[in-house]
Amino acid sequence: MLATDADALMTPDQAVLLRQLAIDAYEPDAFAERLTRGEAELRIAMLRAKLKRIGEPPHTL
C-alpha cells in the first residue's frame, strides 16, 4: 500500500507552526514530534480556530 502525503511525517514548517500555535493557545500537548502531515494539518486548523475565537495571542496584548 502506498503512503499518501497526509501519512508522511509533518514537514519542518508544520512543526514550527504547530509548536507556536500550541504555545499561543495554551495547549502544549497539541504538539507532538511524530505527527503525520494530516494530523498536523488538523491540529493547526483546530488551534487557529481556537485562537480566532478567543482573540489575539497573548504576545500581542
WOCORJO-V426033 format. One record per backbone hydrogen bond with DSSP energy under -0.5 kcal/mol. CO is the residue of the C=O (numbers start at 1). NH is the residue of the N-H. E is the energy in kcal/mol with one decimal. If there is no record, write none. Layout:
# WOCORJO-V426033
co nh e
CO NH E
CO NH E
This chain:
# WOCORJO-V426033
co nh e
4 7 -1.2
4 8 -0.8
5 8 -0.9
6 38 -2.4
8 37 -2.9
11 15 -2.3
12 16 -2.3
13 17 -2.4
14 18 -3.1
15 19 -2.4
16 20 -2.1
17 21 -2.7
18 22 -2.6
19 23 -1.8
20 24 -2.8
21 25 -2.4
22 27 -3.1
23 26 -1.5
27 30 -2.2
28 31 -1.3
32 35 -0.9
35 10 -2.4
36 40 -2.7
37 41 -2.5
38 42 -2.0
39 43 -2.4
40 44 -2.8
41 45 -2.2
42 46 -2.2
43 47 -2.7
44 48 -2.5
45 49 -2.2
46 50 -2.2
47 51 -2.6
48 52 -2.3
49 53 -2.1
50 54 -2.2
51 55 -1.2
57 60 -2.0
58 61 -1.6
